[in-house]
Amino acid sequence: MGEPRNFSLRCPECDGHLVIDSATGEVLAHRPAKKPLAGGKDFDALLEDLDKDKAEAEEVFEREVAAMKDRDRLLEEKFQQALKRAEEETDDGPFPRPIDLD
């Protein structure tokens, strides 16, 4: 009778299913390939990844806690130094008003 109007192909990039019109060359339909659940990993591999993520999060948390403790110590030292400087400096009285400078 005549040539077929549609071609059915497999996409080499995404392994999906394409339906192409033979007259115009346009893609009429695209069905992506079915991907395995959980990226094809088994349950034990997923648990290992979860344990690694949990350990990494715990490590980051411990580093931040240590940094906060060190931060408190540094702030306290800076405050003590500023307090000592304030005690050592002499007070010359109040600052002159700009109107008194004339």
C-alpha positions in Angstrom: 0.0 0.0 0.0 2.3 2.7 1.1 5.2 3.3 3.3 4.7 3.5 7.1 4.0 6.9 8.6 5.7 6.3 11.9 9.0 4.8 13.0 9.6 3.4 16.4 13.2 3.7 17.6 15.3 3.4 20.7 17.2 6.5 21.8 21.0 5.8 22.1 21.5 8.6 24.7 18.7 7.9 27.2 17.6 4.4 26.1 14.1 5.7 25.8 11.5 4.9 23.2 10.9 7.4 20.3 8.0 7.5 17.8 9.0 9.6 14.7 6.9 10.7 11.8 8.4 9.6 8.6 7.1 12.5 6.5 8.2 15.4 8.7 10.9 13.7 10.9 9.4 15.1 14.1 9.3 13.2 17.3 5.7 12.3 18.0 6.2 10.6 21.3 9.0 9.9 23.8 8.9 7.4 26.6 11.9 7.5 28.9 13.5 4.3 29.9 12.5 2.7 33.1 15.1 3.3 35.8 15.7 0.8 38.5 14.5 1.8 41.9 17.1 3.4 44.2 19.5 3.8 41.3 20.0 0.0 41.0 21.6 -0.3 44.4 20.6 -3.1 46.8 19.4 -2.6 50.3 22.8 -3.2 52.0 24.5 -0.6 49.7 21.8 1.9 50.6 22.3 1.3 54.3 26.1 1.7 53.9 25.5 5.0 52.2 23.1 6.1 54.9 25.7 5.2 57.6 28.4 7.1 55.7 26.2 10.2 55.5 25.3 9.9 59.2 28.9 9.7 60.2 29.8 12.6 58.0 27.0 14.7 59.5 28.2 13.8 63.0 31.7 14.8 62.2 30.6 18.2 60.9 28.5 18.7 64.0 31.5 17.9 66.3 33.7 20.3 64.4 31.1 23.1 64.7 30.7 22.4 68.5 34.5 22.6 68.9 34.6 25.8 66.9 31.8 27.4 69.1 33.7 26.4 72.3 36.9 28.0 70.9 34.9 31.0 69.8 33.6 31.6 73.3 37.2 31.5 74.7 38.5 33.9 72.0 35.6 36.4 72.6 36.3 36.2 76.4 40.0 36.9 75.8 39.2 39.9 73.5 36.8 41.3 76.1 39.4 41.0 78.9 42.0 42.7 76.7 39.6 45.6 75.9 38.7 45.9 79.6 42.4 46.1 80.5 43.0 48.7 77.8 40.0 50.8 79.0 41.3 50.7 82.6 44.8 51.8 81.5 43.7 54.7 79.4 43.2 58.0 81.2 40.0 59.8 81.0 40.5 63.4 79.6 37.0 64.4 80.5 34.1 64.9 78.1 34.7 65.5 74.5 34.6 69.1 73.4 31.4 70.2 71.8 31.8 71.5 68.2 30.2 74.8 69.2 32.9 75.4 71.8 35.7 75.2 69.2 34.9 78.6 67.7 
